[in-house]
């Protein structure tokens, strides 16, 4: 299971007194699921003729990944 938040804040300070300074913030909530596992077998020399210890077999199994994201934000004037 994967989950987490990415938060970002930014302030804009204008030098012109006729413009409002602003503070912007966004939040991105991420969640999802995946599974990943593997197996390595080293020991074929017992089963092969002629004997060889250089053979290794590896298998990896992974599920598809699906992620959900929800983004929210706001802009606030401040002095």
C-alpha positions in Angstrom: 0.0 0.0 0.0 1.3 3.4 -0.9 0.1 6.7 0.5 1.3 10.2 1.3 0.7 13.9 0.9 2.6 16.5 -1.1 2.0 20.0 0.3 3.2 23.2 -1.3 3.0 26.8 -0.1 4.0 30.0 -1.9 3.8 33.6 -0.9 3.8 36.5 -3.4 4.8 39.9 -2.0 4.2 42.8 -4.4 6.1 46.0 -4.1 3.2 47.9 -5.5 0.9 48.9 -2.5 -2.2 48.8 -4.8 -1.8 45.1 -5.3 -2.7 42.5 -2.6 0.0 40.1 -1.4 -1.2 36.5 -1.7 -0.5 33.2 -0.1 -1.1 30.1 -2.3 -1.2 26.6 -0.9 -1.9 23.2 -2.5 -2.2 19.7 -1.1 -2.0 16.5 -3.1 -3.2 13.3 -1.3 -1.9 10.1 -3.1 -2.9 6.5 -2.4 -2.5 3.2 -4.2 -1.7 -0.4 -4.0 0.8 -2.8 -5.6 2.5 -6.0 -4.8 6.0 -7.1 -5.9 7.9 -10.3 -5.0 10.6 -12.5 -6.4 12.3 -15.8 -6.1 15.8 -17.0 -7.1 16.8 -20.6 -7.4 20.5 -21.5 -7.6 21.2 -25.3 -7.4 20.6 -26.7 -10.9 23.9 -28.7 -10.7 22.0 -31.5 -9.0 19.7 -31.9 -12.0 21.9 -31.2 -15.0 24.4 -33.4 -16.8 27.1 -32.4 -17.3 27.3 -30.7 -13.9 27.1 -27.0 -14.0 27.0 -24.5 -11.1 26.6 -21.4 -13.3 22.8 -21.6 -13.9 20.4 -19.5 -11.8 16.7 -19.0 -12.4 14.9 -15.9 -11.2 11.2 -15.1 -11.3 9.5 -11.8 -10.4 5.7 -11.3 -9.9 4.2 -7.9 -9.8 0.6 -6.7 -9.8 -0.5 -3.7 -11.8 -0.2 -0.4 -9.9 -3.2 1.9 -9.5 -2.9 5.3 -7.8 -5.5 7.8 -6.8 -4.8 11.5 -6.3 -6.9 14.3 -4.8 -5.7 17.9 -5.2 -7.0 20.8 -3.3 -5.8 24.4 -3.1 -6.6 27.9 -2.0 -5.4 31.5 -2.6 -5.6 33.9 0.3 -4.8 37.6 0.3 -2.8 38.9 3.3 -1.2 42.2 4.4 
